[in-house]
Amino acid sequence: MRGLLLAAGFVISGSALAGGFYAGGQVGGNSTSAEIDHTGELYTGDMGKSDATGGVYAGYSMHMDGFNIGIELDYSFVELKSKLTVEGVADINFKFQESYGASFIAGMPMTEKLDIYGRVGYARSSMKSDTGFYDQDSIDFVYNDKSKNLDGVVFGLGSSYKIEENLSLRMDYRFVNYGKVKFEDIPNSQELEVKVAEQIFTVGIHYHF
């Protein structure tokens, strides 16, 4: 029993999510999808765009009853442009630019060097939209340029591998649900809501202080 306890303590102390502060950078890919609800009619479309993303992150973790728990802050940048068209109704051009967020992370050591973890948190993304709505009165499209901040809920999974004493490599997957984005000032009192979601996969490397 004593040997098992010592072995468990060794695994935790050598964990890839070692307790304390850490900071690093990450690169990967980003893809976005959307559903359009126009005056009660649902138009489903994939934005069909993926792009590279990169960013930085920093956090603090601690050991508790064989688990690693902590908080993490992150900032990401991306130039993802996409277009959705509802025939005869609207043309919507999206441009996602940057995002930042905070997550609660809980993980457990699988080996001396390998950890797995899950996350739940909050994200805010900056989005610009150039939206054209069909105006029946002028028989033409009326365009509105808007900037919006999207607030979303983050869920994710990942793994972290300790490659040196103070250096770890990780793979991270996140799903971000931004909910419904409402577009106003539409001709003919039309209503348009877009439900936006995002998937992000990154590879990162961080230093333990």
C-alpha positions as CSV (number, residue, x, y, z in Angstrom):
1,M,0.0,0.0,0.0
2,R,2.8,2.4,0.9
3,G,4.4,1.6,-2.4
4,L,1.2,2.4,-4.3
5,L,0.8,5.7,-2.5
6,L,4.4,6.7,-3.3
7,A,3.9,5.7,-6.9
8,A,0.8,7.8,-7.1
9,G,2.5,10.8,-5.6
10,F,5.3,10.4,-8.1
11,V,2.9,10.4,-11.0
12,I,1.1,13.5,-9.8
13,S,4.3,15.5,-8.9
14,G,5.6,14.7,-12.4
15,S,2.4,15.5,-14.1
16,A,2.3,17.4,-17.4
17,L,-0.1,19.8,-15.8
18,A,2.3,20.4,-12.9
19,G,1.0,22.8,-10.2
20,G,1.7,26.5,-10.5
21,F,1.7,29.1,-13.2
22,Y,2.2,28.3,-16.9
23,A,2.1,30.2,-20.2
24,G,2.5,29.3,-23.8
25,G,1.4,29.7,-27.4
26,Q,-0.7,27.7,-29.8
27,V,-1.5,27.3,-33.5
28,G,-4.2,25.3,-35.3
29,G,-7.4,25.4,-37.3
30,N,-10.8,27.0,-36.9
31,S,-14.1,26.3,-38.6
32,T,-17.5,28.0,-38.1
33,S,-21.1,26.8,-38.8
34,A,-24.5,28.6,-38.7
35,E,-28.2,28.1,-38.9
36,I,-30.4,30.9,-40.2
37,D,-34.0,31.6,-38.9
38,H,-35.8,34.0,-41.2
39,T,-39.3,35.0,-40.1
40,G,-40.0,31.6,-38.7
41,E,-38.5,29.7,-41.6
42,L,-35.2,27.8,-40.9
43,Y,-32.4,27.9,-43.4
44,T,-29.5,25.7,-42.5
45,G,-26.1,26.3,-44.0
46,D,-22.5,25.6,-43.3
47,M,-20.3,28.6,-43.7
48,G,-17.9,26.2,-45.4
49,K,-14.8,28.1,-44.3
50,S,-11.9,27.0,-42.2
51,D,-8.8,28.9,-41.5
52,A,-5.6,28.9,-39.5
53,T,-5.6,30.4,-36.0
54,G,-3.0,31.2,-33.4
55,G,-2.8,32.7,-30.0
56,V,-1.4,32.7,-26.5
57,Y,-2.6,31.3,-23.2
58,A,-1.7,31.4,-19.5
59,G,-3.1,29.8,-16.4
60,Y,-2.7,28.4,-12.9
61,S,-3.2,24.8,-11.8
62,M,-3.1,22.9,-8.5
63,H,-3.4,19.3,-7.3
64,M,-6.4,18.1,-5.4
65,D,-7.2,14.5,-4.5
66,G,-5.4,13.0,-7.4
67,F,-6.7,15.6,-9.9
68,N,-5.4,18.7,-11.5
69,I,-7.7,21.7,-11.5
70,G,-7.1,25.3,-12.6
71,I,-8.1,28.3,-14.5
72,E,-6.8,29.5,-17.9
73,L,-7.0,32.7,-19.9
74,D,-6.5,32.8,-23.7
75,Y,-6.3,35.1,-26.7
76,S,-6.7,34.0,-30.3
77,F,-6.6,35.7,-33.6
78,V,-8.0,34.5,-36.9
79,E,-9.0,36.0,-40.3
80,L,-11.9,33.8,-41.2
81,K,-14.2,35.2,-43.9
82,S,-17.4,33.5,-45.0
83,K,-20.7,34.1,-46.8
84,L,-24.2,32.8,-46.3
85,T,-27.0,33.4,-48.8
86,V,-30.8,33.0,-48.3
87,E,-32.0,33.2,-51.9
88,G,-34.1,36.4,-52.4
89,V,-33.8,37.3,-48.7
90,A,-30.3,38.1,-47.6
91,D,-26.6,37.9,-48.3
92,I,-24.5,37.8,-45.1
93,N,-20.7,38.3,-45.2
94,F,-19.0,37.3,-41.9
95,K,-15.5,38.1,-40.8
96,F,-14.2,36.7,-37.5
97,Q,-11.1,38.5,-36.2
98,E,-10.1,37.8,-32.7
99,S,-11.4,36.2,-29.5
100,Y,-10.5,35.9,-25.8
101,G,-11.8,33.8,-23.0
102,A,-11.5,32.1,-19.6
103,S,-11.9,28.5,-18.7
104,F,-12.0,26.2,-15.7
105,I,-9.9,23.1,-16.4
106,A,-9.9,19.7,-14.6
107,G,-7.6,16.9,-15.5
108,M,-6.0,13.8,-14.3
109,P,-2.5,12.2,-14.8
110,M,-2.5,9.0,-17.0
111,T,1.2,8.4,-16.7
112,E,4.2,10.3,-15.2
113,K,4.2,12.6,-18.3
114,L,0.8,12.4,-19.8
115,D,-2.4,14.1,-18.6
116,I,-5.9,14.4,-20.1
117,Y,-8.3,17.2,-19.2
118,G,-11.6,18.8,-19.9
119,R,-12.6,22.5,-19.9
120,V,-15.7,24.6,-19.6
121,G,-15.7,28.4,-19.9
122,Y,-16.6,31.6,-21.6
123,A,-15.4,33.2,-24.9
124,R,-16.0,36.6,-26.6
125,S,-15.3,36.9,-30.3
126,S,-15.2,40.0,-32.5
127,M,-17.2,39.7,-35.7
128,K,-17.9,42.1,-38.5
129,S,-20.8,41.6,-40.9
130,D,-21.7,43.1,-44.2
131,T,-25.3,42.1,-44.6
132,G,-27.6,42.8,-47.6
133,F,-31.3,42.4,-47.2
134,Y,-33.7,42.4,-50.1
135,D,-36.0,45.4,-50.0
136,Q,-39.3,44.7,-51.8
137,D,-40.1,48.4,-52.0
138,S,-36.9,49.4,-53.9
139,I,-36.6,45.9,-55.5
140,D,-32.9,45.9,-54.5
141,F,-30.6,44.8,-51.7
142,V,-30.0,47.2,-48.8
143,Y,-26.7,46.7,-47.1
144,N,-25.8,47.2,-43.4
145,D,-22.3,47.1,-42.0
146,K,-22.1,46.1,-38.3
147,S,-19.6,45.0,-35.7
148,K,-20.7,42.6,-33.1
149,N,-19.2,41.0,-30.0
150,L,-20.4,37.4,-29.7
151,D,-20.5,35.8,-26.2
152,G,-20.2,32.0,-26.1
153,V,-20.0,29.0,-23.9
154,V,-16.9,26.8,-24.3
155,F,-16.6,23.1,-23.9
156,G,-13.4,21.2,-24.6
157,L,-11.1,18.2,-24.2
158,G,-7.3,17.9,-24.5
159,S,-4.1,16.2,-23.5
160,S,-0.8,17.5,-22.3
161,Y,2.6,15.7,-22.5
162,K,5.6,16.7,-20.5
163,I,8.6,16.9,-22.8
164,E,11.1,18.5,-20.4
165,E,11.1,19.4,-16.7
166,N,9.4,22.8,-17.3
167,L,8.0,22.3,-20.8
168,S,4.9,20.6,-22.0
169,L,3.2,20.0,-25.4
170,R,-0.5,19.8,-25.7
171,M,-3.4,19.1,-28.1
172,D,-6.6,21.0,-27.5
173,Y,-10.1,20.8,-29.0
174,R,-12.9,23.3,-28.2
175,F,-16.5,23.7,-29.2
176,V,-17.9,27.3,-28.8
177,N,-21.6,27.9,-28.9
178,Y,-22.4,31.6,-29.4
179,G,-26.2,31.1,-29.5
180,K,-28.3,33.4,-31.7
181,V,-27.1,36.6,-33.3
182,K,-30.1,38.9,-34.2
183,F,-29.9,41.3,-37.2
184,E,-32.1,44.4,-36.9
185,D,-33.1,47.3,-39.2
186,I,-34.2,44.9,-41.9
187,P,-36.5,46.1,-44.7
188,N,-40.2,45.2,-44.6
189,S,-40.1,44.4,-40.8
190,Q,-38.4,41.1,-41.5
191,E,-36.6,39.1,-38.8
192,L,-33.3,37.3,-39.1
193,E,-31.4,35.4,-36.5
194,V,-28.2,33.4,-37.1
195,K,-27.1,30.7,-34.7
196,V,-23.3,30.6,-34.7
197,A,-21.0,27.8,-33.4
198,E,-17.3,27.3,-33.7
199,Q,-14.8,24.4,-33.6
200,I,-11.2,25.0,-32.8
201,F,-8.3,22.5,-32.8
202,T,-4.8,23.6,-31.7
203,V,-1.4,22.3,-30.8
204,G,0.4,24.3,-28.1
205,I,3.5,24.4,-26.0
206,H,3.8,26.0,-22.6
207,Y,6.4,26.7,-19.9
208,H,5.8,25.9,-16.2
209,F,7.1,28.6,-13.9
